Amino acid sequence: MLLSENFVTVESLDRKAVEEQQIEFVERKGLGHPDYIIDAACEASSIQLSKYYLKEFGYILHHNLDKGLLVGGRAVNRFGYGRVEEPITIIVAGRASTRVKSPTGDIVIPVDNIVKDAIKNMIRSNFRFLDPDQHIVIETRIRESAPDLKAVVESKTKTPLANDTSFGVAFYPFTPLEKIVYETERRLNSPDFKHRVKESGEDVKVMGLRRGKTIIITVADGIVSTLTKDRDHYHAVKEAIKDEVAKLVNKIAPDYESVVYVNTADKYGVQVDNEIFYLTCTGTSAEHGDDGNTGRGNRANGLITPNRQMSLEAAAGKNPISHVGKIYNILARLIAERIYHETGQVREVYVRILSQIGRQIDQPLSASVQVLATNKFTSNLGNEIQRIVEDEVSKVTRITELVLSGEVTVF
């Protein structure tokens, strides 16, 4: 083990690489999954509020909008027809600076309107059949920030102070299964695929299992009822989804055996009395079948990976300037990627960064790096890793702009 004089600890990891383990599970909840939708709603709210603060006051005021709930609606679907009978409810709760003192009196910030507009715009930008005015009711439960937290976040220090004691975790690189699961959802929700198979809904969930050299992919896709005329049409859509995923799996992992399943809860056929199909009119199960919570879905790298170290932090909706529950998860990812690419000597790298409330965010309490070296772990490798960590930490404030510009995501 190499222990630096400051906050960085680098050590060799004594374990099998995930790719060599017999069993691997990976999950991704896609664009239209209720957990993804509520993450996206909270994150869009934080980003738009941050931009408003910057425009009006020149800096980002305290806010955390990371407590969200999506309550599913009620819908009726059959082939060629579908309607929402009771709307989806999206509730965003949290804390925000709602007033700013000025020489002429208090300036009231329209937090609720900003949040509601942000959510509606997010829905319009991502969904073809989900109408934010007809299908969704948006509620806010946003209260004034606590004075002590406002003092921390809105301090005049050159570098922001951490407004929580928390940690961020990341790893790199992805295994073939992790790549497959992530890319499968992205492919099925791409404009190209939706143009070719328009019946595919946005609610795409992908579960990957690797057992030795065999990969099993299970896809759930909320097929759009109004575009699907009958059982044969539905089956053809499933086959198109299956073929698309199979091609992707074979491209990423050509040396593995693979099987792809789509909508495995379906029951239909000539001898089935009560047929079951996964149909939606909006493209998401939020219209009837499921609810969502912020932080319950994908981790900050877009995956759920029980074979890996993970943080359970709900990063979506946290402020992008001082909340280390968001910032350090992104920072850890940037560090892990640099270590892997720049050293060329590690097979797996894990990064954990711990804050302490009130400390500058460029002064973590601890940064732990664990590596599975390609060959032998050496002091030179440890020193190079330490240099990368210190360099990225010194530039941590750039993460704010990466978040606001959409260059990085946290789910």
MOKA-V228075 format. One record per residue. RES is the residue in one letter. PSI is psi in degrees with one decimal (NA if undefined). D_CENTER is the distance of its C-alpha to the mean C-alpha in Angstrom with 2 decimals. Layout:
res = [RES & RES]
psi = [PSI & PSI]
d_center = [D_CENTER & D_CENTER]
//
This chain:
res = [M & L & L & S & E & N & F & V & T & V & E & S & L & D & R & K & A & V & E & E & Q & Q & I & E & F & V & E & R & K & G & L & G & H & P & D & Y & I & I & D & A & A & C & E & A & S & S & I & Q & L & S & K & Y & Y & L & K & E & F & G & Y & I & L & H & H & N & L & D & K & G & L & L & V & G & G & R & A & V & N & R & F & G & Y & G & R & V & E & E & P & I & T & I & I & V & A & G & R & A & S & T & R & V & K & S & P & T & G & D & I & V & I & P & V & D & N & I & V & K & D & A & I & K & N & M & I & R & S & N & F & R & F & L & D & P & D & Q & H & I & V & I & E & T & R & I & R & E & S & A & P & D & L & K & A & V & V & E & S & K & T & K & T & P & L & A & N & D & T & S & F & G & V & A & F & Y & P & F & T & P & L & E & K & I & V & Y & E & T & E & R & R & L & N & S & P & D & F & K & H & R & V & K & E & S & G & E & D & V & K & V & M & G & L & R & R & G & K & T & I & I & I & T & V & A & D & G & I & V & S & T & L & T & K & D & R & D & H & Y & H & A & V & K & E & A & I & K & D & E & V & A & K & L & V & N & K & I & A & P & D & Y & E & S & V & V & Y & V & N & T & A & D & K & Y & G & V & Q & V & D & N & E & I & F & Y & L & T & C & T & G & T & S & A & E & H & G & D & D & G & N & T & G & R & G & N & R & A & N & G & L & I & T & P & N & R & Q & M & S & L & E & A & A & A & G & K & N & P & I & S & H & V & G & K & I & Y & N & I & L & A & R & L & I & A & E & R & I & Y & H & E & T & G & Q & V & R & E & V & Y & V & R & I & L & S & Q & I & G & R & Q & I & D & Q & P & L & S & A & S & V & Q & V & L & A & T & N & K & F & T & S & N & L & G & N & E & I & Q & R & I & V & E & D & E & V & S & K & V & T & R & I & T & E & L & V & L & S & G & E & V & T & V & F]
psi = [141.3 & 120.2 & 116.0 & 171.6 & -11.6 & -116.5 & -1.0 & 127.9 & 127.3 & 131.2 & 156.1 & 142.3 & 126.4 & 86.4 & 165.7 & 140.9 & 146.2 & -39.6 & -22.8 & -9.8 & 151.0 & -38.1 & 136.9 & 132.9 & 139.9 & 138.6 & 146.9 & 129.0 & 122.0 & -175.8 & -43.0 & 4.2 & 139.6 & -37.8 & -36.6 & -43.5 & -44.0 & -33.7 & -47.4 & -36.3 & -45.5 & -41.3 & -43.0 & -38.2 & -46.1 & -43.3 & -46.1 & -37.5 & -40.0 & -43.5 & -36.5 & -47.7 & -46.1 & -44.1 & -43.0 & -32.8 & -9.8 & -3.4 & 163.3 & 122.3 & 167.5 & 134.7 & 150.4 & 115.1 & 49.9 & 16.7 & 93.2 & 151.6 & 130.9 & 119.9 & 117.6 & 152.4 & -151.7 & 130.3 & 160.1 & 130.7 & 142.7 & 170.6 & 126.1 & 0.9 & 145.4 & 145.6 & 150.4 & 121.1 & -26.5 & 127.2 & 159.8 & 142.5 & 127.0 & 122.7 & 123.5 & 123.0 & 156.1 & -159.9 & 144.9 & 155.4 & 111.6 & -10.7 & 147.6 & 130.0 & 140.4 & 166.9 & -24.0 & 4.7 & -178.4 & 136.2 & 120.2 & 129.4 & 125.1 & 64.6 & -47.3 & -43.8 & -39.8 & -44.7 & -46.7 & -42.1 & -39.3 & -42.5 & -43.6 & -42.0 & -37.0 & -43.5 & -46.5 & -33.7 & -19.8 & -14.8 & 141.0 & -33.2 & 0.2 & 111.9 & 117.4 & -20.9 & -37.4 & -34.9 & -6.6 & 137.0 & 126.3 & 127.3 & 146.5 & 141.8 & 65.4 & 120.6 & 165.7 & 140.9 & 151.4 & 141.5 & -38.2 & -39.3 & -36.5 & -40.0 & -37.3 & -51.2 & -38.8 & 21.9 & 157.1 & 18.2 & 152.1 & -40.5 & 133.5 & 151.7 & 140.9 & 131.8 & 20.5 & 157.8 & 107.2 & 175.0 & 154.1 & 149.2 & 142.0 & 161.6 & 164.1 & 146.8 & 178.3 & 146.3 & 167.2 & -40.5 & -41.7 & -42.1 & -44.0 & -48.2 & -45.7 & -49.9 & -28.2 & -49.4 & -42.5 & -38.0 & -46.6 & -24.2 & 14.1 & 151.2 & -36.5 & -48.6 & -40.1 & -28.6 & -39.1 & -37.1 & 74.6 & -18.4 & -17.6 & 128.8 & 169.1 & -20.5 & 86.7 & 118.4 & 135.5 & 127.8 & 127.8 & 137.1 & 129.7 & 123.3 & 99.1 & -118.2 & 19.6 & 130.6 & 130.0 & 121.0 & 127.0 & 121.9 & 133.6 & 126.8 & 119.9 & 86.8 & 138.5 & 117.3 & -42.2 & -17.0 & -1.1 & 113.3 & -28.7 & -176.5 & -42.9 & -39.6 & -45.2 & -46.9 & -38.4 & -37.2 & -44.4 & -41.1 & -37.1 & -41.0 & -46.8 & -45.6 & -40.2 & -44.0 & -42.0 & -40.5 & -42.5 & -43.9 & -46.1 & -30.3 & -43.9 & -37.6 & 67.5 & -19.6 & 3.5 & 147.3 & 147.8 & 150.9 & 138.4 & 130.8 & 146.8 & 127.8 & 64.5 & -8.1 & -7.7 & 145.6 & 111.9 & 158.2 & 176.4 & -25.7 & 13.9 & 122.9 & -52.7 & 90.5 & 146.9 & 128.3 & 147.6 & 90.9 & 140.6 & 150.4 & -18.5 & -11.4 & 1.4 & 142.5 & -9.5 & -19.4 & -20.0 & -45.2 & -14.0 & 158.6 & 174.9 & 152.5 & 141.5 & 134.3 & 1.0 & -10.0 & -131.5 & 148.6 & -177.6 & -19.1 & 4.5 & 4.5 & 162.5 & 116.6 & 87.4 & -13.3 & -3.1 & 164.5 & 137.1 & 156.7 & 145.7 & 11.8 & 137.7 & 97.4 & -30.0 & 132.9 & -14.6 & 151.2 & 143.9 & 11.4 & -31.9 & -4.6 & 106.1 & -18.9 & -24.2 & -53.7 & -43.5 & -26.5 & -39.5 & -44.5 & -43.9 & -39.1 & -44.8 & -40.4 & -46.5 & -42.4 & -42.8 & -42.6 & -45.5 & -48.1 & -38.7 & -33.6 & -36.4 & 19.4 & 10.3 & 144.5 & -39.0 & 145.0 & 136.9 & 133.0 & 130.2 & 130.8 & 129.3 & 133.6 & 175.2 & 127.1 & 133.7 & -16.9 & 151.4 & 142.8 & -14.6 & 12.7 & 69.0 & 152.8 & -35.6 & 146.2 & 120.2 & 126.8 & 125.4 & 130.8 & 144.4 & 101.6 & 147.3 & -43.0 & -104.6 & 138.5 & 123.3 & 165.4 & -34.3 & -41.5 & -44.1 & -40.9 & -38.0 & -39.9 & -43.6 & -41.7 & -42.3 & -44.2 & -49.9 & -37.5 & -46.3 & -40.0 & -37.6 & -19.9 & 20.1 & -29.1 & -17.4 & -16.8 & -32.0 & -48.5 & -35.2 & -38.6 & -49.1 & -29.7 & -8.7 & 10.6 & -24.4 & 149.4 & 165.5 & 21.2 & NA]
d_center = [32.86 & 32.86 & 32.54 & 32.62 & 34.57 & 31.56 & 28.09 & 27.04 & 27.68 & 27.50 & 28.46 & 28.85 & 26.88 & 29.22 & 27.41 & 26.93 & 24.24 & 21.56 & 22.89 & 26.30 & 25.46 & 26.83 & 23.83 & 20.12 & 17.36 & 13.90 & 11.59 & 8.83 & 8.48 & 9.02 & 9.58 & 12.30 & 11.36 & 12.27 & 9.42 & 7.05 & 10.04 & 10.53 & 7.21 & 8.18 & 11.67 & 11.42 & 9.78 & 12.40 & 14.97 & 14.56 & 14.72 & 17.74 & 19.41 & 19.12 & 20.72 & 23.38 & 24.23 & 24.59 & 26.77 & 28.95 & 29.32 & 28.29 & 25.67 & 22.56 & 23.73 & 22.25 & 19.56 & 16.70 & 15.25 & 12.77 & 14.82 & 14.17 & 15.69 & 15.93 & 19.34 & 19.99 & 23.05 & 25.95 & 26.80 & 29.56 & 29.21 & 31.70 & 32.33 & 32.89 & 32.04 & 29.34 & 28.98 & 26.95 & 29.48 & 27.49 & 24.51 & 20.98 & 20.66 & 17.74 & 18.47 & 16.98 & 18.69 & 18.99 & 21.29 & 22.27 & 25.38 & 27.29 & 30.54 & 31.87 & 35.52 & 37.64 & 41.41 & 41.89 & 39.90 & 36.41 & 33.90 & 31.79 & 28.19 & 27.11 & 23.76 & 23.69 & 24.51 & 21.95 & 19.14 & 20.57 & 21.07 & 17.55 & 16.19 & 18.96 & 18.35 & 14.67 & 16.01 & 18.89 & 16.98 & 14.80 & 17.18 & 20.74 & 22.20 & 20.35 & 22.52 & 21.29 & 24.97 & 26.26 & 23.52 & 21.63 & 23.02 & 21.14 & 22.24 & 21.70 & 22.70 & 22.41 & 25.17 & 26.70 & 25.29 & 27.39 & 30.00 & 29.25 & 25.56 & 26.62 & 29.18 & 26.74 & 24.20 & 26.99 & 29.28 & 31.07 & 30.36 & 29.63 & 26.40 & 24.20 & 24.59 & 21.86 & 21.57 & 20.49 & 21.34 & 18.12 & 16.72 & 13.92 & 13.65 & 12.98 & 14.91 & 16.22 & 17.16 & 15.49 & 18.08 & 19.29 & 17.64 & 14.16 & 14.90 & 16.27 & 13.50 & 10.89 & 13.73 & 15.06 & 12.38 & 12.40 & 16.18 & 16.70 & 14.88 & 16.67 & 19.57 & 21.98 & 21.32 & 21.22 & 24.51 & 26.05 & 24.83 & 24.38 & 24.61 & 21.17 & 18.83 & 15.26 & 14.39 & 13.87 & 12.94 & 13.83 & 15.36 & 17.11 & 20.16 & 22.32 & 25.76 & 27.73 & 27.98 & 26.88 & 23.44 & 22.75 & 19.94 & 19.56 & 18.06 & 18.00 & 18.44 & 19.72 & 22.68 & 24.16 & 27.47 & 29.27 & 29.02 & 30.06 & 33.82 & 34.58 & 33.86 & 34.74 & 32.46 & 29.57 & 30.40 & 30.58 & 27.06 & 25.82 & 27.88 & 26.46 & 22.88 & 24.20 & 26.10 & 23.23 & 21.08 & 24.22 & 24.92 & 21.54 & 21.94 & 25.48 & 24.54 & 22.00 & 23.97 & 27.56 & 29.12 & 27.49 & 28.72 & 26.17 & 26.03 & 23.73 & 23.75 & 22.67 & 22.80 & 24.80 & 25.73 & 27.90 & 31.64 & 34.04 & 37.25 & 40.98 & 41.60 & 38.67 & 39.81 & 36.61 & 34.11 & 30.36 & 27.93 & 24.25 & 24.88 & 23.11 & 24.56 & 21.42 & 19.15 & 17.10 & 18.21 & 17.54 & 21.01 & 22.65 & 21.20 & 18.17 & 16.70 & 13.34 & 12.40 & 9.95 & 8.40 & 9.74 & 7.04 & 4.65 & 5.42 & 5.04 & 6.29 & 4.35 & 7.19 & 9.35 & 12.51 & 15.51 & 17.75 & 16.08 & 15.99 & 12.86 & 12.31 & 11.88 & 11.05 & 9.18 & 8.15 & 7.52 & 11.16 & 12.82 & 15.37 & 14.79 & 18.32 & 19.05 & 16.42 & 15.97 & 13.27 & 11.05 & 13.55 & 14.49 & 11.20 & 11.20 & 14.94 & 14.96 & 13.03 & 15.58 & 18.37 & 17.65 & 17.60 & 20.80 & 22.52 & 22.08 & 23.24 & 25.90 & 27.61 & 27.70 & 28.77 & 25.84 & 24.42 & 21.48 & 20.38 & 18.57 & 18.11 & 18.08 & 18.89 & 20.44 & 21.39 & 24.21 & 24.38 & 26.81 & 26.64 & 25.78 & 22.25 & 24.01 & 25.91 & 23.66 & 25.62 & 24.68 & 22.77 & 22.98 & 22.74 & 23.59 & 24.48 & 25.90 & 28.47 & 29.60 & 33.17 & 34.38 & 32.61 & 34.84 & 35.36 & 34.86 & 31.39 & 30.61 & 32.01 & 30.02 & 26.76 & 27.89 & 28.66 & 25.20 & 23.60 & 26.11 & 25.67 & 21.90 & 22.29 & 25.09 & 22.88 & 20.01 & 20.75 & 19.68 & 16.00 & 16.68 & 17.70 & 14.89 & 12.48 & 15.12 & 15.84 & 12.41 & 13.04 & 9.90 & 6.32 & 4.27 & 0.48]
//
